[in-house]
Amino acid sequence: MKIKTFKVERWMNDYEDDAVYNLGETCIDSLTIGELLELGGYDADQYLKSLKDTRLTYSHIFGSPELKSGIASLYKKIEPKHVIPTHGATGANAMVLETLISPEDNMISVMPTYQQHYSIPEAIGAEVRILQLTEENKYLPDIDELKKLVDENTKMITVNNPNNPTGSWIPEEIMMQIVEVAKSVDAYLLSDEVYRGISEDGEYMYSVTDLYEKGISVGSMSKIFSLAGLRMGWVATRDEYAVQEILERRDYNTISCGVIDDKLAAIALANKEKIFERNREILHKNREILDKWVNETPGVHYLKPVAGTTALVYYDADIPSYDLCLRLIKEKGLLFTPGEAFEMEGAVRIGYAFDSKLLKEGLDVFADFLKEL
């Protein structure tokens, strides 16, 4: 199966190690193992000492009971039996799309979004129909446009909620309209929810699985849990057919996840509120730093993100986003992700959930660079 270059991942692979100011990072300030254990109330030295007796077998093929119960606790209607652990959210997205999409199908993907959602179905041979998100519509799906795109051969609609790269969040009433469109053609609704969980006010953020029996949620420990190094993700759905089909495919490309990853992820999930409290403070602080900078800096504008860890910031300079970002990393050590990686030109994706001091310094470097241009 031939597939297009994964633009955002290739960019990060090529340049992330060169960054002095890494504003391409999309995970909230990563935890150390010691910090995770401390949040969980463990004595780190004793726990790590106990790990030496952990046998590195395949262990729980479908995920430990502790892990699956912890993941299920992130939802209202999901039970452990509805949870399929995967190698990160990338593994989860790939597993869903490669299992449920066939060459004779068509599917709808929003744009911009994570490239897996349109490049994998395209590589399978399915017809991919793009639902363009616009700043004018607050990067929310246009329901009238969506209705025009679906037909009797539409197998799936995919959204990214909260959205990467814009930071938009689909209100529940709009998502219910998307659900009704999906129901009208009996389509699956895949929602990439890796940035879901930490709301502005601390309230529960709904999942597509709460609203639709054929809703499929993808999540991971990477973004809001600050544990990307665990490479632990999951698929959650109440659709029994999808669960069984995905488990069949999982035998071919996953078998099981890592024993240590499972143990540490279970600790994080059992202490999710402590992690969310820590990370909500980081998000709120850094989101305001970014907003203040945008409002005070000539030549840039954006729609302020309301969720997630990323923002799509437009600039006025007459230079393609890839060329601009290449000059920034090579001349200034500043890493953004070019909007071109999301098929959005004249903009850059900024990850703002890392170190506050580094964020301020990186934004100032960008402001000076724009003056030079």
C-alpha positions as a Markdown table, in Angstrom:
| # | Residue | x | y | z |
|---|---|---|---|---|
| 1 | Met | 0.0 | 0.0 | 0.0 |
| 2 | Lys | 1.6 | 3.3 | -1.1 |
| 3 | Ile | 0.8 | 6.2 | 1.1 |
| 4 | Lys | 1.7 | 9.9 | 1.1 |
| 5 | Thr | 4.5 | 11.3 | 3.3 |
| 6 | Phe | 3.1 | 12.1 | 6.8 |
| 7 | Lys | 4.0 | 15.8 | 6.6 |
| 8 | Val | 3.8 | 16.8 | 10.3 |
| 9 | Glu | 5.6 | 13.7 | 11.6 |
| 10 | Arg | 8.3 | 14.0 | 8.9 |
| 11 | Trp | 8.9 | 17.6 | 9.8 |
| 12 | Met | 9.1 | 16.8 | 13.5 |
| 13 | Asn | 11.4 | 13.9 | 12.9 |
| 14 | Asp | 13.8 | 16.0 | 10.8 |
| 15 | Tyr | 14.0 | 19.1 | 13.0 |
| 16 | Glu | 12.8 | 18.6 | 16.5 |
| 17 | Asp | 16.3 | 17.7 | 17.8 |
| 18 | Asp | 17.7 | 21.0 | 16.5 |
| 19 | Ala | 15.3 | 23.2 | 18.4 |
| 20 | Val | 16.4 | 25.6 | 21.0 |
| 21 | Tyr | 12.8 | 26.9 | 21.4 |
| 22 | Asn | 10.6 | 23.9 | 20.7 |
| 23 | Leu | 7.1 | 25.3 | 20.0 |
| 24 | Gly | 6.3 | 22.4 | 17.8 |
| 25 | Glu | 5.8 | 20.2 | 20.9 |
| 26 | Thr | 2.0 | 19.4 | 21.4 |
| 27 | Cys | 2.2 | 17.5 | 24.7 |
| 28 | Ile | 1.6 | 19.2 | 28.0 |
| 29 | Asp | 4.9 | 19.5 | 29.9 |
| 30 | Ser | 6.0 | 15.9 | 30.1 |
| 31 | Leu | 6.1 | 14.1 | 33.4 |
| 32 | Thr | 9.1 | 12.1 | 34.7 |
| 33 | Ile | 8.5 | 8.6 | 36.1 |
| 34 | Gly | 9.3 | 10.0 | 39.5 |
| 35 | Glu | 6.8 | 12.8 | 39.2 |
| 36 | Leu | 4.1 | 10.4 | 38.0 |
| 37 | Leu | 4.7 | 8.0 | 41.0 |
| 38 | Glu | 4.7 | 11.0 | 43.4 |
| 39 | Leu | 1.4 | 12.2 | 42.0 |
| 40 | Gly | 0.1 | 8.6 | 42.6 |
| 41 | Gly | 1.2 | 8.6 | 46.2 |
| 42 | Tyr | 4.0 | 6.0 | 45.7 |
| 43 | Asp | 7.4 | 5.9 | 47.1 |
| 44 | Ala | 9.3 | 6.2 | 43.8 |
| 45 | Asp | 12.4 | 4.3 | 45.0 |
| 46 | Gln | 10.4 | 1.4 | 46.4 |
| 47 | Tyr | 8.1 | 1.2 | 43.3 |
| 48 | Leu | 11.0 | 1.2 | 40.9 |
| 49 | Lys | 12.8 | -1.4 | 43.0 |
| 50 | Ser | 9.7 | -3.6 | 42.8 |
| 51 | Leu | 9.7 | -3.4 | 39.0 |
| 52 | Lys | 12.8 | -5.6 | 38.8 |
| 53 | Asp | 10.6 | -8.6 | 39.6 |
| 54 | Thr | 8.2 | -7.8 | 36.7 |
| 55 | Arg | 8.3 | -10.5 | 34.2 |
| 56 | Leu | 8.5 | -9.0 | 30.6 |
| 57 | Thr | 6.1 | -11.4 | 29.0 |
| 58 | Tyr | 3.2 | -10.4 | 26.7 |
| 59 | Ser | 1.1 | -10.3 | 29.9 |
| 60 | His | -2.5 | -9.1 | 29.4 |
| 61 | Ile | -3.0 | -9.4 | 25.7 |
| 62 | Phe | -6.0 | -7.1 | 25.6 |
| 63 | Gly | -4.8 | -4.7 | 28.4 |
| 64 | Ser | -4.8 | -5.2 | 32.1 |
| 65 | Pro | -8.1 | -4.8 | 34.0 |
| 66 | Glu | -6.7 | -1.8 | 35.8 |
| 67 | Leu | -5.8 | -0.1 | 32.5 |
| 68 | Lys | -9.1 | -0.8 | 30.8 |
| 69 | Ser | -11.1 | 0.3 | 33.8 |
| 70 | Gly | -9.0 | 3.5 | 34.0 |
| 71 | Ile | -9.7 | 4.3 | 30.3 |
| 72 | Ala | -13.4 | 3.5 | 30.7 |
| 73 | Ser | -13.5 | 6.0 | 33.5 |
| 74 | Leu | -12.8 | 8.8 | 31.0 |
| 75 | Tyr | -16.3 | 8.2 | 29.5 |
| 76 | Lys | -19.9 | 8.0 | 30.6 |
| 77 | Lys | -21.1 | 5.0 | 28.6 |
| 78 | Ile | -17.9 | 3.1 | 27.9 |
| 79 | Glu | -17.2 | -0.2 | 29.8 |
| 80 | Pro | -13.9 | -2.0 | 29.9 |
| 81 | Lys | -15.1 | -4.4 | 27.3 |
| 82 | His | -15.5 | -1.5 | 24.9 |
| 83 | Val | -11.8 | -0.5 | 25.2 |
| 84 | Ile | -9.0 | -1.7 | 22.9 |
| 85 | Pro | -5.4 | -0.7 | 23.9 |
| 86 | Thr | -3.1 | 0.3 | 21.1 |
| 87 | His | 0.4 | 1.6 | 20.4 |
| 88 | Gly | -0.5 | 5.3 | 20.8 |
| 89 | Ala | -3.3 | 7.2 | 19.1 |
| 90 | Thr | -1.6 | 6.8 | 15.8 |
| 91 | Gly | -1.9 | 3.0 | 16.2 |
| 92 | Ala | -5.6 | 3.5 | 17.2 |
| 93 | Asn | -6.5 | 5.7 | 14.2 |
| 94 | Ala | -4.7 | 3.4 | 11.8 |
| 95 | Met | -6.4 | 0.3 | 13.2 |
| 96 | Val | -9.9 | 1.8 | 12.9 |
| 97 | Leu | -9.4 | 3.1 | 9.4 |
| 98 | Glu | -7.7 | 0.1 | 8.0 |
| 99 | Thr | -10.3 | -2.2 | 9.6 |
| 100 | Leu | -13.5 | -0.4 | 8.7 |
| 101 | Ile | -12.7 | 1.4 | 5.4 |
| 102 | Ser | -12.7 | -0.5 | 2.1 |
| 103 | Pro | -11.9 | 0.7 | -1.5 |
| 104 | Glu | -15.5 | 0.8 | -2.5 |
| 105 | Asp | -16.4 | 3.2 | 0.3 |
| 106 | Asn | -16.3 | 6.9 | 0.6 |
| 107 | Met | -15.6 | 8.8 | 3.8 |
| 108 | Ile | -15.6 | 12.4 | 5.0 |
| 109 | Ser | -12.7 | 14.0 | 6.8 |
| 110 | Val | -12.5 | 17.5 | 8.2 |
| 111 | Met | -9.6 | 19.7 | 7.1 |
| 112 | Pro | -7.3 | 20.7 | 8.8 |
| 113 | Thr | -6.8 | 17.6 | 10.9 |
| 114 | Tyr | -4.2 | 14.9 | 11.7 |
| 115 | Gln | -3.2 | 13.5 | 8.3 |
| 116 | Gln | -4.0 | 9.9 | 9.1 |
| 117 | His | -7.7 | 10.7 | 8.7 |
| 118 | Tyr | -7.5 | 11.4 | 5.0 |
| 119 | Ser | -4.2 | 9.8 | 3.8 |
| 120 | Ile | -4.8 | 6.3 | 5.1 |
| 121 | Pro | -8.3 | 5.9 | 3.5 |
| 122 | Glu | -6.9 | 7.5 | 0.3 |
| 123 | Ala | -4.1 | 4.9 | 0.3 |
| 124 | Ile | -6.7 | 2.1 | 0.8 |
| 125 | Gly | -8.4 | 3.3 | -2.3 |
| 126 | Ala | -11.5 | 4.8 | -0.7 |
| 127 | Glu | -12.9 | 8.1 | -2.0 |
| 128 | Val | -12.1 | 10.9 | 0.6 |
| 129 | Arg | -14.3 | 13.9 | 0.7 |
| 130 | Ile | -13.0 | 16.9 | 2.5 |
| 131 | Leu | -15.1 | 19.1 | 4.8 |
| 132 | Gln | -13.1 | 22.3 | 5.1 |
| 133 | Leu | -13.0 | 24.1 | 8.4 |
| 134 | Thr | -12.7 | 27.9 | 8.2 |
| 135 | Glu | -11.7 | 30.6 | 10.6 |
| 136 | Glu | -14.9 | 32.5 | 9.7 |
| 137 | Asn | -16.9 | 29.6 | 11.1 |
| 138 | Lys | -14.7 | 29.2 | 14.1 |
| 139 | Tyr | -13.2 | 26.0 | 12.6 |
| 140 | Leu | -16.4 | 24.2 | 13.3 |
| 141 | Pro | -18.0 | 21.8 | 10.8 |
| 142 | Asp | -20.6 | 23.3 | 8.5 |
| 143 | Ile | -23.6 | 20.9 | 8.8 |
| 144 | Asp | -25.1 | 22.0 | 5.5 |
| 145 | Glu | -21.9 | 21.2 | 3.7 |
| 146 | Leu | -21.6 | 17.9 | 5.5 |
| 147 | Lys | -25.1 | 16.9 | 4.3 |
| 148 | Lys | -24.1 | 17.5 | 0.7 |
| 149 | Leu | -21.0 | 15.3 | 1.1 |
| 150 | Val | -22.6 | 12.1 | 2.4 |
| 151 | Asp | -24.5 | 9.5 | 0.4 |
| 152 | Glu | -25.4 | 5.8 | 0.7 |
| 153 | Asn | -21.8 | 4.7 | 0.2 |
| 154 | Thr | -20.4 | 6.9 | 3.1 |
| 155 | Lys | -18.8 | 4.5 | 5.5 |
| 156 | Met | -17.4 | 7.0 | 8.0 |
| 157 | Ile | -17.2 | 10.6 | 9.0 |
| 158 | Thr | -14.0 | 11.6 | 10.9 |
| 159 | Val | -13.5 | 14.7 | 13.1 |
| 160 | Asn | -10.7 | 15.8 | 15.4 |
| 161 | Asn | -12.2 | 17.1 | 18.7 |
| 162 | Pro | -10.5 | 19.2 | 20.1 |
| 163 | Asn | -9.0 | 20.0 | 16.8 |
| 164 | Asn | -5.4 | 19.8 | 15.9 |
| 165 | Pro | -4.0 | 22.3 | 14.9 |
| 166 | Thr | -6.7 | 25.0 | 15.6 |
| 167 | Gly | -7.7 | 24.3 | 19.2 |
| 168 | Ser | -11.4 | 24.5 | 18.4 |
| 169 | Trp | -14.0 | 22.4 | 20.3 |
| 170 | Ile | -17.3 | 21.3 | 18.7 |
| 171 | Pro | -20.2 | 22.2 | 21.0 |
| 172 | Glu | -22.3 | 19.2 | 21.9 |
| 173 | Glu | -25.4 | 20.5 | 20.0 |
| 174 | Ile | -23.3 | 20.7 | 16.8 |
| 175 | Met | -21.9 | 17.3 | 17.4 |
| 176 | Met | -25.4 | 16.0 | 17.8 |
| 177 | Gln | -26.2 | 17.4 | 14.3 |
| 178 | Ile | -23.2 | 15.5 | 12.9 |
| 179 | Val | -24.4 | 12.4 | 14.6 |
| 180 | Glu | -27.8 | 12.8 | 12.9 |
| 181 | Val | -26.1 | 13.1 | 9.5 |
| 182 | Ala | -24.0 | 10.0 | 10.3 |
| 183 | Lys | -27.2 | 8.1 | 11.3 |
| 184 | Ser | -29.0 | 9.1 | 8.1 |
| 185 | Val | -26.5 | 7.0 | 6.1 |
| 186 | Asp | -25.6 | 4.5 | 8.8 |
| 187 | Ala | -22.0 | 5.7 | 8.9 |
| 188 | Tyr | -19.5 | 5.4 | 11.7 |
| 189 | Leu | -18.4 | 8.6 | 13.4 |
| 190 | Leu | -14.7 | 8.5 | 14.3 |
| 191 | Ser | -13.6 | 11.3 | 16.7 |
| 192 | Asp | -9.9 | 11.7 | 17.4 |
| 193 | Glu | -10.1 | 12.8 | 21.0 |
| 194 | Val | -6.4 | 12.8 | 22.0 |
| 195 | Tyr | -6.7 | 16.4 | 23.3 |
| 196 | Arg | -10.0 | 15.8 | 25.1 |
| 197 | Gly | -10.3 | 15.8 | 28.9 |
| 198 | Ile | -9.1 | 19.1 | 30.3 |
| 199 | Ser | -11.9 | 21.7 | 30.0 |
| 200 | Glu | -11.7 | 25.4 | 30.7 |
| 201 | Asp | -14.0 | 25.1 | 33.8 |
| 202 | Gly | -13.0 | 21.6 | 35.0 |
| 203 | Glu | -16.3 | 20.0 | 33.8 |
| 204 | Tyr | -16.6 | 16.7 | 31.9 |
| 205 | Met | -16.0 | 17.1 | 28.2 |
| 206 | Tyr | -18.4 | 14.9 | 26.3 |
| 207 | Ser | -17.2 | 12.1 | 23.9 |
| 208 | Val | -18.7 | 11.0 | 20.7 |
| 209 | Thr | -19.3 | 7.6 | 22.4 |
| 210 | Asp | -21.7 | 9.3 | 24.8 |
| 211 | Leu | -23.9 | 10.5 | 21.8 |
| 212 | Tyr | -23.9 | 7.7 | 19.2 |
| 213 | Glu | -23.8 | 3.9 | 19.3 |
| 214 | Lys | -21.5 | 3.9 | 16.2 |
| 215 | Gly | -19.3 | 6.6 | 17.6 |
| 216 | Ile | -15.7 | 5.7 | 17.9 |
| 217 | Ser | -13.3 | 7.6 | 20.2 |
| 218 | Val | -9.5 | 7.5 | 19.9 |
| 219 | Gly | -7.4 | 8.6 | 22.9 |
| 220 | Ser | -3.9 | 8.4 | 24.3 |
| 221 | Met | -1.7 | 9.0 | 27.3 |
| 222 | Ser | 0.4 | 11.5 | 25.3 |
| 223 | Lys | -1.2 | 14.9 | 25.2 |
| 224 | Ile | -3.3 | 15.7 | 28.3 |
| 225 | Phe | -1.6 | 13.1 | 30.5 |
| 226 | Ser | 2.0 | 14.3 | 29.6 |
| 227 | Leu | 3.1 | 10.7 | 29.0 |
| 228 | Ala | 3.9 | 10.5 | 25.3 |
| 229 | Gly | 6.9 | 8.2 | 26.1 |
| 230 | Leu | 4.5 | 5.4 | 27.2 |
| 231 | Arg | 3.2 | 5.0 | 23.6 |
| 232 | Met | -0.2 | 3.9 | 25.0 |
| 233 | Gly | -3.4 | 4.7 | 23.2 |
| 234 | Trp | -6.8 | 3.2 | 22.7 |
| 235 | Val | -10.0 | 2.8 | 20.7 |
| 236 | Ala | -13.3 | 3.0 | 22.6 |
| 237 | Thr | -16.7 | 2.2 | 21.0 |
| 238 | Arg | -20.0 | 0.7 | 22.0 |
| 239 | Asp | -20.4 | -0.8 | 18.5 |
| 240 | Glu | -19.8 | -4.6 | 19.0 |
| 241 | Tyr | -19.1 | -5.3 | 15.4 |
| 242 | Ala | -16.4 | -2.6 | 15.3 |
| 243 | Val | -14.8 | -4.0 | 18.5 |
| 244 | Gln | -14.6 | -7.5 | 17.2 |
| 245 | Glu | -13.3 | -6.5 | 13.7 |
| 246 | Ile | -10.6 | -4.2 | 15.3 |
| 247 | Leu | -9.6 | -7.0 | 17.7 |
| 248 | Glu | -9.2 | -9.3 | 14.7 |
| 249 | Arg | -6.9 | -6.9 | 12.9 |
| 250 | Arg | -5.0 | -6.1 | 16.2 |
| 251 | Asp | -3.7 | -9.7 | 16.1 |
| 252 | Tyr | -1.7 | -8.8 | 13.0 |
| 253 | Asn | -0.2 | -5.5 | 13.9 |
| 254 | Thr | -0.2 | -5.1 | 17.7 |
| 255 | Ile | -0.7 | -8.4 | 19.6 |
| 256 | Ser | -0.3 | -6.5 | 23.0 |
| 257 | Cys | 1.1 | -3.4 | 24.5 |
| 258 | Gly | 4.1 | -3.1 | 26.7 |
| 259 | Val | 3.8 | -4.4 | 30.3 |
| 260 | Ile | 5.6 | -1.4 | 31.8 |
| 261 | Asp | 3.6 | 1.0 | 29.7 |
| 262 | Asp | 0.4 | -0.7 | 30.9 |
| 263 | Lys | 1.4 | -0.4 | 34.6 |
| 264 | Leu | 2.4 | 3.3 | 34.4 |
| 265 | Ala | -0.6 | 4.3 | 32.3 |
| 266 | Ala | -2.9 | 2.6 | 34.9 |
| 267 | Ile | -1.3 | 4.7 | 37.7 |
| 268 | Ala | -1.9 | 7.9 | 35.7 |
| 269 | Leu | -5.5 | 7.0 | 34.9 |
| 270 | Ala | -6.2 | 6.2 | 38.6 |
| 271 | Asn | -4.8 | 9.7 | 39.4 |
| 272 | Lys | -6.2 | 11.5 | 36.5 |
| 273 | Glu | -7.7 | 14.4 | 38.4 |
| 274 | Lys | -4.3 | 15.2 | 40.0 |
| 275 | Ile | -2.7 | 15.2 | 36.6 |
| 276 | Phe | -5.5 | 17.3 | 35.1 |
| 277 | Glu | -5.3 | 19.8 | 37.9 |
| 278 | Arg | -1.5 | 20.2 | 37.2 |
| 279 | Asn | -2.0 | 20.4 | 33.5 |
| 280 | Arg | -5.0 | 22.7 | 33.5 |
| 281 | Glu | -2.9 | 25.3 | 35.3 |
| 282 | Ile | -0.2 | 25.0 | 32.7 |
| 283 | Leu | -2.7 | 25.3 | 29.8 |
| 284 | His | -4.5 | 28.4 | 31.3 |
| 285 | Lys | -1.3 | 30.2 | 32.0 |
| 286 | Asn | 0.3 | 29.5 | 28.6 |
| 287 | Arg | -2.8 | 30.1 | 26.6 |
| 288 | Glu | -3.0 | 33.6 | 28.1 |
| 289 | Ile | 0.7 | 34.2 | 27.3 |
| 290 | Leu | 0.1 | 33.2 | 23.7 |
| 291 | Asp | -3.1 | 35.3 | 23.5 |
| 292 | Lys | -1.4 | 38.4 | 24.9 |
| 293 | Trp | 1.5 | 38.0 | 22.4 |
| 294 | Val | -0.8 | 37.6 | 19.4 |
| 295 | Asn | -2.8 | 40.7 | 20.4 |
| 296 | Glu | 0.3 | 42.8 | 20.9 |
| 297 | Thr | 2.3 | 41.6 | 17.9 |
| 298 | Pro | 1.8 | 43.3 | 14.5 |
| 299 | Gly | 1.5 | 41.0 | 11.5 |
| 300 | Val | -0.1 | 38.0 | 13.2 |
| 301 | His | -3.6 | 36.9 | 14.0 |
| 302 | Tyr | -5.5 | 33.8 | 15.1 |
| 303 | Leu | -8.7 | 32.5 | 16.5 |
| 304 | Lys | -8.0 | 31.9 | 20.2 |
| 305 | Pro | -8.0 | 28.2 | 21.0 |
| 306 | Val | -10.6 | 27.0 | 23.5 |
| 307 | Ala | -9.3 | 23.5 | 24.0 |
| 308 | Gly | -6.3 | 21.3 | 23.4 |
| 309 | Thr | -2.6 | 22.4 | 23.3 |
| 310 | Thr | -2.2 | 23.9 | 19.8 |
| 311 | Ala | -3.1 | 27.1 | 17.9 |
| 312 | Leu | -3.0 | 28.0 | 14.2 |
| 313 | Val | -1.4 | 31.4 | 13.9 |
| 314 | Tyr | -1.5 | 33.3 | 10.6 |
| 315 | Tyr | 1.3 | 35.7 | 9.6 |
| 316 | Asp | 1.2 | 38.5 | 7.1 |
| 317 | Ala | 4.7 | 38.0 | 5.5 |
| 318 | Asp | 4.8 | 36.9 | 1.9 |
| 319 | Ile | 6.7 | 33.6 | 2.4 |
| 320 | Pro | 5.4 | 30.0 | 2.3 |
| 321 | Ser | 5.0 | 28.4 | 5.7 |
| 322 | Tyr | 7.5 | 25.6 | 5.0 |
| 323 | Asp | 10.2 | 28.1 | 3.9 |
| 324 | Leu | 9.4 | 30.4 | 6.9 |
| 325 | Cys | 9.6 | 27.5 | 9.4 |
| 326 | Leu | 12.8 | 26.2 | 7.8 |
| 327 | Arg | 14.5 | 29.6 | 8.2 |
| 328 | Leu | 13.3 | 29.8 | 11.8 |
| 329 | Ile | 14.7 | 26.5 | 12.8 |
| 330 | Lys | 18.0 | 26.9 | 10.9 |
| 331 | Glu | 18.6 | 30.6 | 11.7 |
| 332 | Lys | 17.0 | 31.0 | 15.1 |
| 333 | Gly | 16.6 | 27.5 | 16.6 |
| 334 | Leu | 12.8 | 28.1 | 16.8 |
| 335 | Leu | 10.6 | 25.2 | 15.9 |
| 336 | Phe | 7.0 | 25.7 | 14.7 |
| 337 | Thr | 5.1 | 23.3 | 12.4 |
| 338 | Pro | 4.4 | 24.8 | 9.0 |
| 339 | Gly | 0.7 | 25.2 | 8.2 |
| 340 | Glu | 1.5 | 23.5 | 4.9 |
| 341 | Ala | 1.7 | 20.2 | 6.9 |
| 342 | Phe | -2.0 | 20.6 | 7.5 |
| 343 | Glu | -2.8 | 21.9 | 4.0 |
| 344 | Met | -3.2 | 25.4 | 5.5 |
| 345 | Glu | -0.9 | 28.0 | 4.0 |
| 346 | Gly | 0.2 | 31.3 | 5.5 |
| 347 | Ala | 0.1 | 30.0 | 9.0 |
| 348 | Val | 2.1 | 28.0 | 11.6 |
| 349 | Arg | 1.0 | 25.6 | 14.3 |
| 350 | Ile | 2.2 | 26.6 | 17.7 |
| 351 | Gly | 2.3 | 24.2 | 20.6 |
| 352 | Tyr | 1.9 | 26.3 | 23.8 |
| 353 | Ala | 1.6 | 23.8 | 26.6 |
| 354 | Phe | 5.3 | 23.3 | 27.4 |
| 355 | Asp | 7.6 | 25.5 | 29.5 |
| 356 | Ser | 6.2 | 29.1 | 30.0 |
| 357 | Lys | 9.6 | 30.8 | 29.9 |
| 358 | Leu | 10.5 | 28.9 | 26.7 |
| 359 | Leu | 7.2 | 29.9 | 25.2 |
| 360 | Lys | 7.7 | 33.6 | 25.9 |
| 361 | Glu | 11.2 | 33.5 | 24.5 |
| 362 | Gly | 10.3 | 31.6 | 21.4 |
| 363 | Leu | 7.4 | 34.0 | 20.6 |
| 364 | Asp | 9.7 | 37.0 | 21.1 |
| 365 | Val | 12.2 | 35.4 | 18.6 |
| 366 | Phe | 9.3 | 35.0 | 16.1 |
| 367 | Ala | 8.3 | 38.6 | 16.6 |
| 368 | Asp | 11.8 | 39.8 | 15.9 |
| 369 | Phe | 12.1 | 37.6 | 12.9 |
| 370 | Leu | 8.8 | 39.0 | 11.4 |
| 371 | Lys | 10.3 | 42.5 | 11.8 |
| 372 | Glu | 13.4 | 41.4 | 9.9 |
| 373 | Leu | 11.2 | 40.1 | 7.1 |
